[in-house]
């Protein structure tokens, strides 16, 4: 009897998604959460691949990780690992798995699954494994460095002593989700470790399973009733593709959807005035940024990069198109994080920018391209940046589209200029390594998740400071290293520069209960209910 029930639920959800049910004042099903968002940047369900904030929200509900960060204070808490221990020499971290966790397939979660999932990131050179490789893990040593001691114990061995919180914070990210290795390998093709299948299916132990995904149309998740932490309140989650902010706003006002995730500042302001809608605003540790590629001759000159720094109207952007989305910030470490330095206050100064461009050999400016997602607020940011760049003589043609147009091109190092959103959301100051650290600038290094590698920006001094901080046992000395790295970053006119400290903004119907945005893009929807 289970299959007809599922099909019936899908039919109802599909009718809602495609407009088949359209009462004058709609009400979403009491047992479902209907979410409106743009799916343009949802390219894969595989947790090992880099993902947008929207893809991460879906995957965070499909998969568990060894550990999680507390939503309030960001301390490391158990998830699939009920406990862990660090050896006296600081070289080994061992994890003991909980005994009652099962995958959505019914297979038990074992140490073999954990080892398989983590080795896969390294051995397959996946985006999610870039920072593991930077810590010394490789395809050549993963069998020795990532291993199971028994069915419920996993051991990770480091090349040198490391502040253990760096690794623990890292393992809380979506990229380090634990995959049902038996199910994935049943669907493997040509030794891809199930990669092609995982891109469109789920094999997790999380509170929901993926029932249906039609790209740029609908995603349907069903409750995992045998979830180790208890079943979710709602039976299913329905994500509807709504690329336009106004469509999301009108659907939320009518009651066609419960939650809207990508609204413009003006639509958020309008909804903020309503009694039947609430707003959720949560800083997440990432950034809205502009970046250039030092592969391009024009951007190799630090005077050109400094000129662009003074052709961005940071205050204007944060007061208008990024209102609700971020707060003015120009440093590589998010506000209120350990070791953070005060944000510089770069000013919009077209005349000084023109002077710098003339000194660099571009008295009449130059032509370039500027890539941005077509969703809010990215395209609006790009248009504003295009206008202010023009005041210094830089003529930027905007190229907009989905993630393949923007972030894939960054990973391929095939772009001129980009405005986007990125950075690591975990609270440890080593998080800024994703922006600043680039130990190997060669194309073969394939450090896809490192923004400095994507922009072809290589700075040995910053590398040395961050590497020293990772192994330093004295917290005060470690803090000095992190702060010196930030100072050097600013002095070198980086190719990747923050505009704003990102804030996750959402609007939801007032009868929704217990909706909380997680500050590290691992938002769980298990406790969400409806007060009706």
KOLKOLLO-891001 format. One record per residue (C-alpha): x, y, z. Coordinates in Angstrom, 2 decimals, padded with zeros to 5 digits. Example, Ala and Ser with C-alpha at 12.3 -4.5 7.8 and 13.67 -1.06 7.14 Angstrom:
<sites>
+---------+---------+---------+
:       u :       v :       w :
+---------+---------+---------+
:  012.30 : -004.50 :  007.80 :
:  013.67 : -001.06 :  007.14 :
+---------+---------+---------+
</sites>
This chain:
<sites>
+---------+---------+---------+
:       u :       v :       w :
+---------+---------+---------+
:  000.00 :  000.00 :  000.00 :
:  003.02 :  002.27 :  000.34 :
:  003.57 :  002.91 : -003.36 :
:  000.08 :  004.28 : -004.11 :
:  000.38 :  006.61 : -001.11 :
:  003.64 :  008.03 : -002.40 :
:  002.29 :  008.41 : -005.92 :
: -000.78 :  010.15 : -004.60 :
:  001.37 :  012.60 : -002.64 :
:  003.52 :  013.26 : -005.69 :
:  000.44 :  013.92 : -007.78 :
: -000.87 :  016.49 : -005.30 :
:  002.53 :  018.14 : -005.01 :
:  002.94 :  018.21 : -008.78 :
: -000.46 :  019.82 : -009.18 :
:  000.60 :  022.56 : -006.80 :
:  003.98 :  022.91 : -008.49 :
:  002.56 :  023.23 : -011.99 :
: -000.41 :  025.38 : -011.06 :
: -003.04 :  022.67 : -011.25 :
: -004.58 :  023.78 : -007.95 :
: -005.31 :  027.49 : -007.99 :
: -007.95 :  028.60 : -005.49 :
: -008.38 :  032.31 : -004.89 :
: -006.76 :  031.95 : -001.47 :
: -004.64 :  028.83 : -001.51 :
: -003.54 :  026.83 :  001.48 :
: -000.66 :  024.41 :  001.23 :
: -001.14 :  020.81 :  002.45 :
: -000.85 :  020.53 :  006.23 :
:  001.69 :  017.68 :  005.98 :
:  003.99 :  019.31 :  003.41 :
:  006.38 :  022.26 :  003.26 :
:  006.21 :  024.07 : -000.09 :
:  009.32 :  026.14 : -000.84 :
:  009.79 :  028.64 : -003.65 :
:  013.30 :  029.27 : -004.94 :
:  015.38 :  029.48 : -008.09 :
:  016.92 :  026.16 : -009.08 :
:  019.21 :  027.69 : -011.70 :
:  022.26 :  026.97 : -009.56 :
:  021.23 :  023.50 : -008.37 :
:  023.45 :  021.39 : -010.59 :
:  023.88 :  018.14 : -008.63 :
:  022.59 :  016.30 : -005.59 :
:  026.00 :  014.69 : -005.03 :
:  027.33 :  016.07 : -001.71 :
:  030.90 :  015.74 : -002.97 :
:  030.33 :  018.41 : -005.60 :
:  030.39 :  022.12 : -004.83 :
:  026.94 :  023.50 : -004.31 :
:  024.92 :  026.66 : -004.01 :
:  023.15 :  027.63 : -000.81 :
:  019.93 :  026.24 : -002.33 :
:  021.51 :  022.88 : -003.22 :
:  023.09 :  022.73 :  000.24 :
:  019.73 :  023.19 :  001.98 :
:  018.32 :  020.22 :  000.07 :
:  021.38 :  018.02 :  000.63 :
:  021.53 :  018.92 :  004.32 :
:  018.15 :  017.22 :  004.67 :
:  019.19 :  014.14 :  002.68 :
:  022.50 :  013.37 :  004.35 :
:  024.19 :  013.28 :  007.76 :
:  027.82 :  014.04 :  008.56 :
:  030.06 :  012.75 :  011.33 :
:  029.55 :  015.96 :  013.31 :
:  027.42 :  019.08 :  013.18 :
:  027.74 :  022.64 :  014.44 :
:  025.25 :  023.90 :  017.00 :
:  022.85 :  026.36 :  015.37 :
:  023.23 :  028.86 :  018.22 :
:  026.90 :  028.87 :  019.30 :
:  028.53 :  026.84 :  016.45 :
:  030.22 :  024.42 :  018.83 :
:  030.98 :  020.96 :  017.41 :
:  028.25 :  018.46 :  018.31 :
:  027.70 :  014.75 :  017.54 :
:  025.77 :  013.63 :  014.50 :
:  026.64 :  010.20 :  013.06 :
:  029.67 :  010.10 :  015.38 :
:  028.46 :  009.95 :  018.97 :
:  031.98 :  010.71 :  020.25 :
:  035.56 :  011.33 :  019.12 :
:  039.04 :  011.49 :  020.61 :
:  042.33 :  013.17 :  019.67 :
:  045.61 :  011.33 :  020.33 :
:  048.21 :  012.90 :  022.64 :
:  050.53 :  013.67 :  019.72 :
:  047.67 :  015.39 :  017.85 :
:  048.13 :  013.19 :  014.78 :
:  045.10 :  010.91 :  015.05 :
:  041.39 :  011.60 :  015.48 :
:  039.15 :  008.58 :  016.03 :
:  035.36 :  008.62 :  015.75 :
:  032.89 :  006.21 :  017.34 :
:  029.67 :  005.89 :  015.34 :
:  026.22 :  005.71 :  016.89 :
:  024.67 :  002.24 :  016.73 :
:  021.13 :  003.13 :  015.62 :
:  021.72 :  005.04 :  012.37 :
:  020.41 :  003.53 :  009.14 :
:  020.39 :  004.79 :  005.58 :
:  017.15 :  005.45 :  003.75 :
:  017.72 :  002.13 :  001.95 :
:  017.61 :  000.29 :  005.28 :
:  021.33 : -000.46 :  005.26 :
:  023.06 :  000.27 :  008.59 :
:  025.57 :  003.14 :  008.69 :
:  029.00 :  001.56 :  009.21 :
:  032.61 :  002.63 :  009.41 :
:  033.04 :  001.23 :  005.89 :
:  030.55 :  003.84 :  004.61 :
:  032.40 :  006.66 :  006.36 :
:  035.78 :  005.56 :  005.02 :
:  034.37 :  005.10 :  001.51 :
:  032.72 :  008.54 :  001.55 :
:  035.82 :  010.41 :  002.73 :
:  038.26 :  008.50 :  000.51 :
:  036.00 :  009.14 : -002.46 :
:  036.42 :  012.89 : -002.01 :
:  040.21 :  012.53 : -002.13 :
:  040.64 :  009.67 : -004.59 :
:  038.23 :  011.13 : -007.14 :
:  039.71 :  014.65 : -006.71 :
:  036.26 :  016.02 : -005.99 :
:  035.59 :  019.67 : -005.19 :
:  034.63 :  018.79 : -001.63 :
:  037.96 :  017.07 : -001.01 :
:  040.20 :  020.00 : -001.95 :
:  040.85 :  021.08 :  001.63 :
:  041.48 :  017.50 :  002.73 :
:  044.16 :  017.29 :  000.06 :
:  045.58 :  020.58 :  001.33 :
:  045.96 :  018.89 :  004.74 :
:  048.07 :  016.10 :  003.27 :
:  045.46 :  013.51 :  002.34 :
:  045.89 :  012.12 : -001.17 :
:  044.87 :  009.23 : -003.39 :
:  048.27 :  007.70 : -002.69 :
:  047.88 :  007.68 :  001.10 :
:  044.10 :  007.69 :  001.71 :
:  044.03 :  003.93 :  002.42 :
:  046.50 :  004.46 :  005.29 :
:  045.24 :  007.85 :  006.49 :
:  041.47 :  007.15 :  006.41 :
:  040.61 :  003.73 :  007.81 :
:  038.15 :  001.78 :  009.92 :
:  039.29 :  000.01 :  013.08 :
:  036.04 : -001.95 :  013.41 :
:  032.44 : -001.68 :  012.26 :
:  031.76 :  001.46 :  014.33 :
:  035.19 :  003.15 :  014.64 :
:  036.89 :  005.37 :  012.07 :
:  040.39 :  006.83 :  012.34 :
:  041.87 :  009.80 :  010.48 :
:  045.64 :  010.24 :  010.59 :
:  047.19 :  013.64 :  009.95 :
:  050.57 :  014.29 :  008.38 :
:  051.47 :  016.70 :  011.20 :
:  049.84 :  017.94 :  014.42 :
:  046.90 :  020.18 :  013.66 :
:  044.46 :  022.26 :  015.62 :
:  041.76 :  019.51 :  015.74 :
:  038.94 :  022.04 :  015.50 :
:  040.00 :  022.80 :  011.91 :
:  039.23 :  019.24 :  010.84 :
:  036.13 :  018.93 :  013.03 :
:  034.69 :  022.16 :  011.62 :
:  035.45 :  020.93 :  008.11 :
:  033.73 :  017.58 :  008.67 :
:  030.52 :  019.43 :  009.61 :
:  030.15 :  020.78 :  006.06 :
:  027.77 :  019.30 :  003.49 :
:  030.67 :  018.11 :  001.32 :
:  031.56 :  015.58 :  004.03 :
:  028.18 :  013.86 :  004.06 :
:  028.26 :  010.11 :  004.60 :
:  026.97 :  008.10 :  001.65 :
:  025.44 :  004.62 :  001.56 :
:  028.41 :  003.01 : -000.18 :
:  026.62 : -000.26 : -000.96 :
:  023.77 :  001.52 : -002.75 :
:  026.11 :  003.93 : -004.54 :
:  028.35 :  001.13 : -005.81 :
:  025.33 : -000.84 : -007.04 :
:  024.75 :  002.12 : -009.35 :
:  028.39 :  002.79 : -010.29 :
:  029.33 :  003.13 : -013.94 :
:  032.89 :  002.80 : -015.25 :
:  034.49 :  003.14 : -011.82 :
:  032.79 :  006.48 : -011.09 :
:  031.95 :  005.46 : -007.49 :
:  028.29 :  006.08 : -008.28 :
:  028.94 :  009.70 : -009.21 :
:  026.57 :  009.90 : -012.18 :
:  023.79 :  008.24 : -010.18 :
:  024.39 :  010.35 : -007.05 :
:  024.04 :  013.52 : -009.13 :
:  020.31 :  012.85 : -009.49 :
:  019.53 :  010.49 : -006.59 :
:  020.18 :  010.31 : -002.85 :
:  021.89 :  007.66 : -000.72 :
:  021.94 :  009.26 :  002.69 :
:  020.90 :  008.66 :  006.27 :
:  019.32 :  012.09 :  006.72 :
:  015.74 :  012.88 :  007.77 :
:  014.42 :  012.93 :  004.17 :
:  015.03 :  010.99 :  000.95 :
:  014.92 :  012.24 : -002.64 :
:  011.82 :  010.99 : -004.43 :
:  011.83 :  013.19 : -007.51 :
:  013.99 :  015.87 : -009.10 :
:  013.20 :  017.60 : -012.36 :
:  015.91 :  020.25 : -012.89 :
:  014.54 :  023.79 : -012.95 :
:  011.06 :  022.46 : -012.13 :
:  010.57 :  020.59 : -008.85 :
:  012.36 :  018.65 : -006.09 :
:  010.34 :  016.35 : -003.84 :
:  011.70 :  014.87 : -000.60 :
:  009.87 :  012.29 :  001.54 :
:  010.28 :  011.76 :  005.28 :
:  012.69 :  009.02 :  006.42 :
:  010.54 :  007.42 :  009.11 :
:  013.42 :  005.36 :  010.56 :
:  015.66 :  008.36 :  011.08 :
:  017.90 :  007.81 :  014.11 :
:  016.94 :  011.13 :  015.71 :
:  013.21 :  010.61 :  015.19 :
:  011.05 :  011.35 :  012.14 :
:  010.51 :  014.90 :  010.91 :
:  007.24 :  016.66 :  011.74 :
:  006.20 :  017.05 :  008.09 :
:  005.88 :  014.14 :  005.67 :
:  007.45 :  015.79 :  002.66 :
:  009.25 :  018.84 :  001.33 :
:  008.42 :  020.28 : -002.09 :
:  010.82 :  022.74 : -003.71 :
:  009.33 :  024.66 : -006.66 :
:  011.38 :  026.48 : -009.26 :
:  010.50 :  030.19 : -009.07 :
:  013.33 :  032.19 : -010.62 :
:  011.64 :  035.58 : -010.22 :
:  011.46 :  037.31 : -006.87 :
:  008.04 :  038.82 : -007.61 :
:  006.60 :  035.36 : -008.34 :
:  007.89 :  034.08 : -005.00 :
:  006.46 :  037.09 : -003.19 :
:  002.99 :  036.84 : -004.79 :
:  002.89 :  033.07 : -004.18 :
:  003.78 :  033.59 : -000.53 :
:  001.15 :  036.31 : -000.13 :
: -001.53 :  034.07 : -001.68 :
: -000.54 :  031.10 :  000.45 :
:  000.58 :  028.98 : -002.53 :
:  003.96 :  028.42 : -000.86 :
:  005.10 :  028.36 :  002.76 :
:  008.66 :  029.61 :  002.35 :
:  010.49 :  031.86 : -000.14 :
:  014.27 :  031.79 : -000.30 :
:  015.37 :  034.25 : -003.01 :
:  013.60 :  037.55 : -002.77 :
:  014.81 :  040.98 : -003.83 :
:  015.39 :  043.65 : -001.21 :
:  012.23 :  045.48 : -002.31 :
:  010.08 :  042.34 : -002.05 :
:  011.55 :  041.48 :  001.35 :
:  010.74 :  045.00 :  002.53 :
:  007.15 :  044.67 :  001.31 :
:  006.70 :  041.31 :  003.02 :
:  008.27 :  042.63 :  006.21 :
:  005.26 :  044.92 :  006.54 :
:  002.73 :  042.07 :  006.50 :
:  001.30 :  040.44 :  009.61 :
:  000.87 :  037.04 :  007.93 :
:  004.53 :  036.73 :  006.87 :
:  007.72 :  036.55 :  008.95 :
:  011.32 :  037.18 :  007.90 :
:  014.36 :  035.14 :  008.94 :
:  017.79 :  036.77 :  008.60 :
:  020.92 :  034.79 :  009.49 :
:  024.59 :  035.71 :  008.84 :
:  026.41 :  032.67 :  007.49 :
:  030.13 :  033.46 :  007.46 :
:  030.34 :  033.73 :  003.66 :
:  030.55 :  036.79 :  001.45 :
:  029.23 :  038.55 : -001.60 :
:  032.36 :  039.26 : -003.60 :
:  033.94 :  040.51 : -006.79 :
:  036.83 :  038.63 : -008.37 :
:  039.10 :  038.83 : -011.37 :
:  041.35 :  036.24 : -013.01 :
:  045.08 :  036.81 : -012.86 :
:  045.29 :  034.52 : -015.88 :
:  044.28 :  037.62 : -017.82 :
:  047.14 :  040.00 : -018.55 :
:  045.22 :  043.14 : -017.57 :
:  044.44 :  041.82 : -014.07 :
:  047.99 :  040.71 : -013.29 :
:  048.85 :  044.34 : -012.51 :
:  048.05 :  045.10 : -008.83 :
:  047.31 :  048.72 : -009.79 :
:  044.39 :  047.51 : -011.92 :
:  043.05 :  045.41 : -009.06 :
:  043.41 :  048.38 : -006.70 :
:  041.58 :  050.58 : -009.22 :
:  038.65 :  048.16 : -009.26 :
:  038.65 :  048.23 : -005.46 :
:  037.92 :  051.96 : -005.74 :
:  035.33 :  051.52 : -008.48 :
:  033.00 :  049.48 : -006.26 :
:  030.42 :  051.50 : -004.36 :
:  030.44 :  049.27 : -001.28 :
:  028.24 :  051.55 :  000.82 :
:  025.71 :  052.08 : -001.97 :
:  025.44 :  048.35 : -002.73 :
:  024.91 :  047.41 :  000.91 :
:  022.32 :  050.14 :  001.41 :
:  020.26 :  049.13 : -001.64 :
:  020.46 :  045.82 : -003.54 :
:  022.21 :  043.95 : -000.71 :
:  019.94 :  045.24 :  002.02 :
:  018.65 :  042.12 :  003.86 :
:  021.28 :  040.04 :  001.99 :
:  024.42 :  041.24 :  003.69 :
:  026.24 :  043.80 :  005.80 :
:  029.12 :  045.94 :  004.59 :
:  032.36 :  044.02 :  005.05 :
:  035.65 :  043.94 :  003.14 :
:  037.82 :  041.45 :  005.04 :
:  038.50 :  037.74 :  004.30 :
:  037.21 :  036.59 :  007.71 :
:  033.59 :  037.22 :  008.63 :
:  032.62 :  039.60 :  011.45 :
:  032.62 :  038.33 :  015.05 :
:  034.85 :  035.35 :  014.25 :
:  037.98 :  034.53 :  016.26 :
:  041.12 :  036.37 :  015.07 :
:  039.17 :  038.74 :  012.82 :
:  040.60 :  042.21 :  012.11 :
:  038.39 :  045.28 :  011.61 :
:  037.05 :  045.64 :  008.08 :
:  038.94 :  048.15 :  005.91 :
:  036.87 :  051.03 :  004.63 :
:  037.69 :  051.17 :  000.93 :
:  035.96 :  054.18 : -000.63 :
:  034.36 :  054.63 : -004.01 :
:  036.84 :  057.00 : -005.72 :
:  036.67 :  057.05 : -009.55 :
:  039.30 :  059.77 : -009.94 :
:  041.89 :  057.83 : -007.96 :
:  040.95 :  054.69 : -009.91 :
:  041.53 :  056.51 : -013.22 :
:  044.95 :  057.60 : -011.98 :
:  045.86 :  054.02 : -011.10 :
:  044.65 :  052.73 : -014.47 :
:  046.69 :  055.38 : -016.30 :
:  049.80 :  054.38 : -014.33 :
:  049.15 :  050.75 : -015.30 :
:  049.00 :  051.70 : -019.00 :
:  045.22 :  051.95 : -019.42 :
:  044.48 :  055.70 : -019.57 :
:  041.33 :  055.02 : -021.62 :
:  040.25 :  052.04 : -019.55 :
:  039.59 :  048.66 : -021.17 :
:  036.85 :  046.20 : -022.16 :
:  036.08 :  043.11 : -020.11 :
:  033.26 :  040.72 : -019.20 :
:  031.45 :  040.44 : -015.88 :
:  029.73 :  037.18 : -014.96 :
:  026.83 :  036.90 : -012.50 :
:  023.97 :  034.56 : -011.68 :
:  020.68 :  035.71 : -013.17 :
:  018.97 :  035.39 : -009.75 :
:  018.42 :  038.05 : -007.09 :
:  020.50 :  039.78 : -005.89 :
:  023.41 :  038.85 : -008.18 :
:  022.24 :  040.42 : -011.42 :
:  021.32 :  043.65 : -009.62 :
:  024.79 :  043.71 : -008.05 :
:  026.36 :  043.15 : -011.48 :
:  024.40 :  046.00 : -013.05 :
:  025.43 :  048.36 : -010.23 :
:  029.09 :  047.29 : -010.54 :
:  028.94 :  047.67 : -014.32 :
:  027.77 :  051.28 : -013.86 :
:  030.46 :  052.22 : -011.34 :
:  033.25 :  050.49 : -013.30 :
:  032.25 :  052.63 : -016.29 :
:  032.97 :  055.77 : -014.26 :
:  036.62 :  054.71 : -014.24 :
:  036.66 :  053.76 : -017.93 :
:  036.23 :  049.99 : -017.50 :
:  033.58 :  048.78 : -019.96 :
:  032.13 :  045.50 : -018.64 :
:  029.75 :  043.33 : -020.64 :
:  027.51 :  041.33 : -018.29 :
:  027.19 :  037.59 : -018.90 :
:  024.43 :  036.10 : -016.75 :
:  023.00 :  032.63 : -016.29 :
:  023.12 :  029.65 : -013.94 :
:  025.99 :  028.11 : -012.03 :
:  027.57 :  026.64 : -015.16 :
:  027.95 :  030.16 : -016.56 :
:  029.52 :  031.58 : -013.40 :
:  031.02 :  029.14 : -010.91 :
:  031.92 :  026.40 : -013.38 :
:  033.87 :  029.00 : -015.36 :
:  035.66 :  030.04 : -012.17 :
:  036.60 :  026.43 : -011.45 :
:  037.86 :  026.15 : -015.04 :
:  039.79 :  029.44 : -014.57 :
:  038.13 :  030.70 : -017.74 :
:  036.67 :  034.11 : -016.86 :
:  037.53 :  037.81 : -016.67 :
:  035.50 :  039.18 : -013.78 :
:  032.75 :  037.76 : -011.55 :
:  030.39 :  038.96 : -008.85 :
:  029.12 :  036.11 : -006.72 :
:  028.78 :  034.58 : -003.30 :
:  031.28 :  032.27 : -001.63 :
:  033.62 :  031.56 :  001.22 :
:  033.54 :  028.89 :  003.89 :
:  030.84 :  029.29 :  006.52 :
:  032.48 :  027.40 :  009.40 :
:  033.55 :  029.59 :  012.35 :
:  037.21 :  028.57 :  012.66 :
:  039.57 :  031.30 :  011.32 :
:  041.18 :  028.70 :  009.07 :
:  038.00 :  029.13 :  007.02 :
:  039.65 :  032.06 :  005.25 :
:  042.08 :  029.55 :  003.75 :
:  039.44 :  028.86 :  001.10 :
:  039.88 :  032.48 :  000.00 :
:  043.59 :  033.08 :  000.57 :
:  045.45 :  029.75 :  000.51 :
:  046.89 :  028.41 : -002.75 :
:  049.82 :  026.01 : -002.23 :
:  050.00 :  025.01 : -005.91 :
:  048.88 :  027.39 : -008.66 :
:  049.34 :  024.91 : -011.49 :
:  046.26 :  023.87 : -013.50 :
:  047.02 :  020.26 : -012.60 :
:  046.59 :  020.98 : -008.88 :
:  042.81 :  021.26 : -009.44 :
:  042.19 :  023.06 : -006.13 :
:  038.64 :  023.79 : -007.21 :
:  037.27 :  024.98 : -003.87 :
:  040.13 :  027.43 : -003.27 :
:  039.14 :  030.89 : -004.51 :
:  042.79 :  031.92 : -004.74 :
:  043.44 :  029.00 : -007.10 :
:  040.33 :  029.83 : -009.13 :
:  041.60 :  033.40 : -009.59 :
:  045.20 :  032.19 : -010.25 :
:  046.37 :  034.25 : -007.28 :
:  049.50 :  032.88 : -005.60 :
:  051.09 :  034.39 : -002.50 :
:  053.80 :  032.34 : -000.71 :
:  053.78 :  034.66 :  002.32 :
:  050.09 :  034.07 :  003.00 :
:  050.56 :  030.33 :  002.48 :
:  053.36 :  030.23 :  005.05 :
:  051.36 :  032.16 :  007.65 :
:  048.28 :  029.93 :  007.28 :
:  050.35 :  026.75 :  007.33 :
:  052.11 :  027.94 :  010.49 :
:  048.78 :  028.76 :  012.14 :
:  047.42 :  025.27 :  011.41 :
:  050.15 :  023.50 :  013.36 :
:  050.73 :  026.10 :  016.09 :
:  049.64 :  024.81 :  019.50 :
:  049.75 :  028.16 :  021.34 :
:  046.42 :  029.97 :  020.71 :
:  047.95 :  033.44 :  021.10 :
:  050.70 :  032.80 :  018.56 :
:  048.17 :  031.15 :  016.25 :
:  046.03 :  034.29 :  016.48 :
:  049.01 :  036.45 :  015.43 :
:  049.56 :  034.29 :  012.34 :
:  045.92 :  034.59 :  011.30 :
:  045.91 :  038.35 :  011.77 :
:  049.19 :  038.82 :  009.87 :
:  047.74 :  036.78 :  007.00 :
:  044.78 :  039.17 :  006.81 :
:  047.09 :  042.20 :  006.75 :
:  049.18 :  040.70 :  003.96 :
:  046.04 :  039.80 :  002.04 :
:  044.89 :  043.42 :  002.00 :
:  048.35 :  044.73 :  001.08 :
:  048.69 :  042.45 : -001.95 :
:  045.55 :  043.74 : -003.69 :
:  043.88 :  040.33 : -003.91 :
:  042.04 :  039.10 : -006.99 :
:  039.07 :  038.02 : -004.81 :
:  037.60 :  040.71 : -002.56 :
:  034.49 :  040.77 : -000.33 :
:  031.74 :  043.33 : -000.79 :
:  029.46 :  042.24 :  002.02 :
:  029.23 :  039.64 :  004.80 :
:  026.45 :  037.37 :  003.55 :
:  023.12 :  037.09 :  005.33 :
:  020.67 :  034.32 :  004.46 :
:  017.26 :  035.91 :  004.06 :
:  013.97 :  034.03 :  003.88 :
:  010.30 :  034.91 :  004.18 :
:  007.72 :  032.42 :  005.44 :
:  004.05 :  032.20 :  006.31 :
:  003.31 :  033.10 :  009.92 :
:  001.67 :  029.72 :  010.62 :
:  005.01 :  027.98 :  010.04 :
:  006.70 :  026.95 :  013.29 :
:  010.32 :  026.28 :  014.26 :
:  011.91 :  027.43 :  011.01 :
:  015.52 :  028.40 :  011.76 :
:  018.26 :  029.11 :  009.21 :
:  021.56 :  027.45 :  010.12 :
:  024.51 :  029.86 :  009.81 :
:  026.66 :  027.27 :  008.00 :
:  024.30 :  026.33 :  005.14 :
:  023.23 :  023.09 :  006.81 :
:  019.64 :  024.13 :  007.52 :
:  017.54 :  021.19 :  008.69 :
:  013.76 :  021.25 :  008.24 :
:  012.99 :  018.35 :  010.58 :
:  011.37 :  020.45 :  013.32 :
:  009.34 :  022.68 :  011.00 :
:  005.61 :  022.34 :  011.49 :
:  002.37 :  024.19 :  010.76 :
:  000.18 :  025.79 :  013.38 :
: -003.31 :  025.21 :  012.01 :
+---------+---------+---------+
</sites>
